[in-house]
Amino acid sequence: MMSTSGRVFHVCILLFMLLAKGVRGFTARAVVLRSGTGGLFPQTLLFSSTPGSSSDDDSSRVELLNLKLKLIGVDSQALKDASLASIQDPTQGYDGSFGKSAIKTYRAFCFKNSSDTDDPIQLSAQAGRVAQQVDFLIKRHKSHQTEWVRHHDALQQRRQVFPLFLLLDNLRSAFNVGSIFRTADACGCQAVYTTGITPHPNGSGADKVQKSALGAESVIESRHFATTQQAIESLRNEYPDLKILGMETTDKSEVYTNLDYMKYRETGVALVLGNEVTGVDTEIMSKLDAIVEIPTFGAKNSLNVAACAPVVLFEILRQWKV
């Protein structure tokens, strides 16, 4: 039997829905988000409305779902912010506190489609079911994260790691990225840095990355940056003596076997791999220590980016005598 406070709560929800649907001039607040790095997202009209606009229903649905989530102990404001952030910048992926499934379920309810009910009682019940589903998905995500940490720690103890880094400059294929993660793991790379539109394990294209990485993405450190310049600066700051090489066919390129990698056995090497069509960004090349290439003898002057990585990495390991 529902308690008196529970009945009052549901009556308040129904009144809220009726007011939101029927009172002219109803306006929900627009939301301003701050990024994790302290930057400011532009003000967004998502999850907000103006009088008489078609987004009134969406705003009502958001507020109703948030009320239901609060009732079962979910931080609805943080989830709302995470949902907005996933729309504002899809390349950053989904907030790890909630996970992709919970955020997508939250977003799906917030935006009304033609088959959704307008009846306040049915909508309230539906919001309650969605809130329960979101709560379950968040808990499942956290459970998987805990399991992943245990699994990750066990695998890390078996890995041999060398001062090798890969930096993926705006790659477009998630399958190439996944293949490169497998190579990085096989070669004992310390980390893989992804930039720009590059699919990555915690962002857009994560499912496809996982299909070709086959678990390698879970045992090797990865970081994502908005720009390749930011990634290079991070490497320079953290590893001042690191040798950063670009893989590209240019007039200034050296054959990859001609370099003496043994000089960098202790300080390490980072290899920058560029977009499948445009290659390494020309503005980035001037910031690299050297540019290397793999000789080819066919009509095409280059290999697939996922095929290039193991060729150079295993040459470095050969010279390091590991």
N, C-alpha and C positions, 0 to 999 in steps of 0.2 A: 504493500500500500504506500502511495506517495505521501510524504510528510507535508505539513502545512507550508513550510519554507519552500519545498520543491514545487508545490502548486503555485505559490506566489511567483516563483522564478519563471515558470512556464507562462503564466498570465502576462508577466512583464515582457517576455519575448514576443508573445502574440501582439500585445499593444504596440511594441516597437515596430513590428512588421507592418501593422496596419497604418501606423503613422508614416513610416518610410514610403509606403505605397500611395498614401492618399493625401498627405499634406503638401501643398505647394510650397516651394522654397526650401525643401529639404536639401541640405548640402553636407556631404561628408568631407572630412579634412583630407587635403592632399598630403603626401608623405615625402619627407626629405630623408634620404639615406646617407650615412657616412660609410665610406669604404673602410676596409681593414687597415689600409695604409694611411688613413687620416684624410684622404681626399674627399671631395664632396660630389656626389652624384647630382645631376641636374634634377630639379623638382619634377616629379612625375604625376601624371593624372591617373595612373593605374590605381585601381581600388579607390577611386574618388569620383565625385559626380558634381554636376552643376544643375541648377533647377531645370527640370523638364528634359534632361539629357537621357539617352538610352543606357547610360552607365549607372542610373539610380538603382536598378535591380542588382547589379554587381556589387555596389557598395553595401546594400542591405544584406546580401549573402555573406559578404566578408565579415560584417559586424556580428551577424548571427552565428556564423561558424566560430568566430573568436570567443563569443560568450560560451558556447558549448565546450570549447577547448579549455577555457579557464576553469569551467566547472569540474573537469577531470584532472586538473593540475598541469596542463600543458602551457608553456610560455607562448601564448598566442602572438604577442607582439614581436618576439624574436623570430618566430616562424614566419610571420607576415613580412618582416624585414628580409629574411633569407629568401623568401619567394620573390620579392621585388628585385633583390640583388641578382638572382638567377636569370631574371628577364633583362635587367639593365646591361649585364655583361656575361653572356652565356659562356664565354671562353674560360671564365673562372670556375665554372662548374657549380656544384650544389654544396651548400654549407654542410660540413662534416658533422655538425651537431645533430642534424636531423636526417640527412641522407636524401638521395634522389627520389625514392618512391614516395616518402611522406610529403615532400615539397610539391611533387607533381600532382598528388592527390588533393592537396590543399588548393593548388591553383585551379585544378579542374572544377572543383565545386564553386569557386569564387566567380567564375565567368559563366554566366547563364547561356544555355543554348535553347533551341526551339522546343525541345522535348521536355524541358524542366517544368515542374509544377509551379503555379502561382498561388496555390492555396497555402495560407500561412501555417496551418496546422501540419499539413504534409511536409512543408518545407522545413519546419522546426524539427520534425522527426527525422527527416533526411539529414539535416545538419548534425543531429546527434549521432547518427550512424557513421557519418563521415569523420566526425571528431574521434569516435572510437577507433575507426580504421587508421586514422593518422597517428593516434597514440600507439597503436600496435606496431605500425611501420617504424616509428621512431625507436621503440624498444627493440624491435628486431634488428634495426640498423646498429644500435649500440651493442647488442649481443654479438653480432657479426664482427664488429670492430674489436671487441675484447678477444674473440676467438682468433681474429687475424693477428693481433699483437702477439699472442702466445705462439701461433704458427710462424709468424715472422721472426720472432726471437730465436726459435729453434733452427730455422733455415739460415739465419744470419751467422750463427755459430759455426756452420759448416762452410760458409763462403770464404774464399780467399779474395781479398780486396787489394787493388793496386791504385796508385794515384792517377787514375784515368777518369776523364769526364767527357760526356757527350753533350753538346748544345744543339738543339734542333731549332733551326731558324725558319719559322712559319711553314712547316710541312703541312700538306693538306690531307694526306692519306692516313687514316687511323691504322690501317693494316701495316703500312710502312713503319709507323711509330711502334706498333706492337712488336714487329720483327726486330726493330732496333733495340728494344728493351731486352729481348731474348739474347741478342748479341752482346749487349752490355753486361748482362748477368754472366754469360759464358766466358767473357773476357775479364771478369772481376772488376768492372768499372765501379768507381765509388759513387757516382751519381749521374743522373740524366736531367738536364735542364731543358724545358720546353718554353717556347715563346710565341706570342701573338696568337695566330689561328691554329697553331699546332694542337691536335687532339692530345689529351693527356689523361692519366688514370683518374684524376679527380674532377674532370671537366667534361666538356662536350666531346662526344665520340668515345667516351670511356668504355662502353660496351664492346665496340669494335676493337679498341686497343687490347682489351682483355682477351678477345678471341684469338688474336695472333701472338700475343705475349705469353699466353698459357701459364699465367702465374708469375712470370718474371717481374711484372710491374709491381708485385707485392713484396718483393725481397730486395729491391734496389731503390735507393733514395731518389726521389724526383721532386723538382720544384718548377713552378710555372711563373713566368714573368710576362708583363704586358708587352715589353719590347726586348729585342735582342741586345740592345745597348744596355738595358738594366741588368740583364743576365751577365754580360761581360763585366760590367762594373762590380757586380757582386762577387764574381770569381776573382777579379783583381784584388778586391779588398780582403777577401778571405784567404786567398793563396797568392801573395804578391810575386812569388817566383815561378808561378805556373806558366808553362809554354802553351800559348793558345794558337792553334793551327786552324786554317780554313780549308775545306775540301772544295776546290773549284778549278775549272779549266780556264786559265788566263795566260797572257804572255809572261806573267811574272811567276807562274806556278813552277814548283820543283817536283820532280818525280818522287813519290813518297818514300821509295827505298833509298834515296840519296841522303836523307837526313840522318844525323847521328842522334838517335833517341836516348842512347845510354847516358848522355849528359844530363838528361832530365829524369833519371831513374828515381831520384829522391824528391825532386820538386814537383814532378808530375806534368802531364800533358792533357790539354782539353782539345777536342776535335769538334769544329763547327760544321754542321751539315745543313745545306740550304734547301729551299723549296724545290719540289720535283720539276718545275717548269723554269722558274726564274733563277734558281740557284741561291747562293749566299748573297745577301743584300750588299750592293756595291758600296754603300756608305759604311758598312761594317768592316769591309776588307782592310781599310786603312788602319783599323784598330787592332788587327791581328799581328802576331809575331812572324808568321810565315803562311804561305798558301801552297798546298800540295795537290797533286793530281795523280790519277792512275792512268798509265798509258793504255790506249785502246787502238784496235786495228780494223774496226768495222766502219760501216757508213755513219753510225752514231758516234759522237765524240765523248760519250759518258755512259756510266752505268747507273742503274736504279740506285737511289740513295740508300735503300736498305741493304743493297749488295756492296756498296762502297765501305760502309762502316767496318765489317769484319776484316776486309782486306787490309786496311791500315792498322786497325787495332792489333791484329795478330802479328803484323810486322813489328810493331812496337814491342809486343811481348817477346817476340823472337830475339830482338836485340837486347832486351832486358834479361834474357836467358832464364825465363821462368817456366 
